[in-house]
C-alpha cells in the first residue's frame, strides 16, 4: 500500500528517503530513487502483451518500471481496435529514438521532442534535453527520445512564452529570440496538447532533483477520480526543486510497476502495442 506524502514543503525530501518505497499524492503514485540508479530500456521484442514484458523484466530487480514514448501502429484500424492478440513489435514504430548500449535499437528521429538519457557517469549521469539523444547526449548507455517537457534546466514549459515582469518580452509562442534569458516559461505544443486532456487523464513522468541527487518516477491512472492537471503537477515538482522533468505517453498507455506488482495497467489495445518503457534499479 502506498504511503501518502504530498509533493511539497520543506520536509518533502526527508519524508521520502526510502528508495523504492511507493508513495502517493492524491491520485499520483510515485517512487523516489537516488540518481545513481541504473536506467534500462524495457522493450517488447516478441508478440506478447506489454504487461508480460514488464512482469518478466521485474525479475531482474527493477524497483519501478513505466511505459515510454508515444508510437505509431502499422496495422489496420480494424485489427488494432477489434483484435485481442499482441501486435507484432515489428508493426509498431516508436516516435523517438530508443538507445541501448550507445546504439539506436528502435524508433525514428524526433528532433522537436525531448529525451532522458543516462551516460557513462559517474557524476550526474542523467541528462534531459531537447532533440534526439544521439545528437545531443554524449554516448548514452540508455536513452529514450520522443518525450514531452515539463521542466528542463530549471525552466518551466507550458502554454505560451512567459517573461519576467518588467523585463524585455518576446513573442507569446515560438522562438523567444533575444528575450530568451527573460523567460519564466517556454511554450511547447506537445505540452499544450497533453495539458488539454485534463486532470483525470493518465500521466507518466520522470523527474530529477540534481540538488538532492534524487529521481522521481510518477504515474497516474487514466480516468482518475480527481487527478491533477499537468500545470499543477509541474508546479509541485518545481516547488521541491526539480530541475528536469519529462512526460511520457499518457491516457490509458500508463503502466506503473512498483513495490513488486503492477500498480497501474494499460488499456487493452495499449497493452497489445506499447513498444517500450523504462526500468530503474539500484
N, C-alpha and C positions, 0 to 999 in steps of 0.2 A: 504494500500500500504506500502511496506517495505521501511524503511529509509536506505539509502546507507552509511555504515560506514565500512571502511576497517579494518580488524583484524590486527592490528599492530600499533606501535608507542607509545610514552609515554602517550598520551592523550586518549588511547583507552578506558580504563575502565570508565573514567569520561564522555566519549561520549556516553556510552550505559548504563546509570544509571537508566533507566526506566524499572522496572521488567515487563516482559510480552510483551514489545514492540517488533515488528517484524523488524529485520534489515536484510540487505544483503551485502555481499561482493562478487560482481560478481554474479555468479550463485548459490552461497551458501546462503541459508536463515538461520537465527539463532535468538534465543531468549536468553536473559540473565536473570538469576534469582538469588536471594540471596540463599546461600547454606543452609538456613533454610527451603527452600521449601520442601514440602512433595512429595515423590515419591511413586506411586502406580502401581501395575500391571493393565493393561487394557487387559482383556482376552476375547477371543471369545469362549464362552461356549455353544452356540447353533448354529444351522445351519443358520447362517446369514453371510453376507459379513463383512469383517473386517472394512470397512468404516462405516457400520451401527453400529458396536460395538463402534467405535471411536466417531461417532456423538452422540450416546446415552450417552457415558461416559462424553462427553463435557458438558452436562447439570449439571454435578456435580462440575463444576467450575475450570476445568483444564485450565491453561494458555497455555500449549503446550502438545501435545501427539505425540509420534513417534512409528513406528514399532519396533520390537525387534530382537531377535536372529534368527539364521538360524534354519531350521527344516526339518523333513522328512515326506513325504506324503505316506500313506499306501493304495493307491488305484491304479488301473491300469493306465498305461500311457495314454490310450485312454480316460478314464474318466477324468484324470487331464487336458489333452490338448484340448479335444473336448467338455467337459461339460460346462454348464453355471450356474448351481446351486451351492450354497455354499457346500463345502466338510464338512462332519460331523467332528467337532473337535476331536472326538474320533479316527479318522483316521489320525490325524496329531500329530507327536511327536516332541516337541521342543528339539533341540540338545544342551541342557544345562538345569540347574535347574531353575525353577520358584518358588520363595519363597514368600508366603503371610502370614503375622502374624506369623513369625518364622517357618512356616511349608512348606515343599515342596508340591506344589499343582499340578505340572505337570513337564514333562521333564525328561531327563536322565543325569547321571553324565557325565561331560566333564572336567576332571581334567587338561587337557593340554590347555584349553581355559582360558578366563578371565571373570571377573564379575564386576558388580556395585551393591552395597548394601547400604541400609540405615538402621542404627541401632537405638538404643534407645536414642542416643544423650546425653546431649543437645549440646555438643561442637564437631564440625566437625564430624557429624554423618555419612557422606558419606564415603564409603570405596571402593577402586578399587584395585584389585589384581589378581594374577593367581590362578587357581584351582576352585573347587566348592565352592559357597558361604557358604554352610552349613559346610564345612570342615575348612574354614579359618576365615570367618567373625564371629563376636560374636552376636549370636541370632538376625539376621537381621529381621526387620519388613517387609521389601520388598527387593527382590534381583532378579537379572537376570544373569545367567551364560551363557556360550557358546558364548562369545564375543571375538573380536579381539583387540589387544593392539596398541595404538598409542604412548602414554606416560604413564608410570607407576612409581610413586615415583620419578618423575623428570628425569627418564631415557627414552630416545627415543628408539622406536622399529623400525625395518626396514629390509632391505635386507642385511644381513651379520653382524657379530660382528665387531664393530669398536672400536679402543682403543685410549687413549690419546697419541699423538705423543711423542716418546722418552721414553715412559713407557713400561714395560713388556707387550707383547701382547700374547693372547691365540689363539685358533683356530678361523677360519673365520665363522664357524657355530657351533651349539651345545653348550654344557656346556663350558663356558669360564674358568672354574676351578679357580686356584689361581689368575688369571688375572681379575677376575670379578670386582674388585674395580677400574680397569683402563678403564672400558667400557665407551664409549660415545654413543653407540648404541648396542642394543641387537637384534640378528637375530630372526625372527619369521616367520614360514612358512605360517600362516594364513594371516599375513600382506603382504607377498610377493605375495600370490595368489590374494588378493584384489587389491594391487597396480598394478598388471599386467593387470587389466581390464581398466586402462587408466583414463584420466581426465574427460571424459564425462559420465562415469559410475555413477549411483546413489549412494549416500553415506548418512548414518545417523551416527552421532557422539554425545556423551555426554561427556563433559569435566568439570573439576573443577580447579579453581584457589584458592587454600586454602588461600594464602596470601591476596587475595582480598575478600574472603568469597563469591565467585560467582560460579554459574554453567552456562555453555554454552550448549545449545541444538541446534544442527545444522543439516540441511538437504539439499541435492542437488538432483534434479530430475534426473532420468535416461535419457540419451541422451541429456544432457545439451550442448548448442551450443559451449561453451568454456570449462566450468567446471574447476576443479582443481585436480591435482594429489594428491594421498594420502601423498606423501612426502611433497609437498608444504603446504597442509593443516596442517599436523603435525608440520611443522616448523613455520607456522604462529601462531599456538596455543602455542608452546614452547616460541616463541618470546614475547608473552604477559604474560608470567609467569605461564602458565598452568602446573600443576604438574602431573595430571592424565587425560587420555582421552582414551575412548574405542569406537570401531566402531561396528555397528550392521549389520544385513543382508542388503546387498546393491542391486544394479541393480534396477529392477522395483518393488522390495519389498518396496522401500522407501515410507513412509507415513508421512506426516507432517501437523499436525493441529496446528494452531496458529492464534491469532487475530480474534477468533470467527468463523473460517472456515477452511476447508481443503485446504491448500496451495499446497500440493503435494499428489496426489492419486496414489495408487499402480496399477500395471498392472492387467488385468482381472483375470488371474489364481492365482496371488498372493492375490488379494482381496478375492478370494474364499477359501484361505487356511491359511493365516497368523494366527498363534495361539495366539499371544500376542504382546503387546507393553508396553510402559511406559508412564504414565501421571504424570505431575508435576503441583502442585498447591501451592499457597502461604499459 
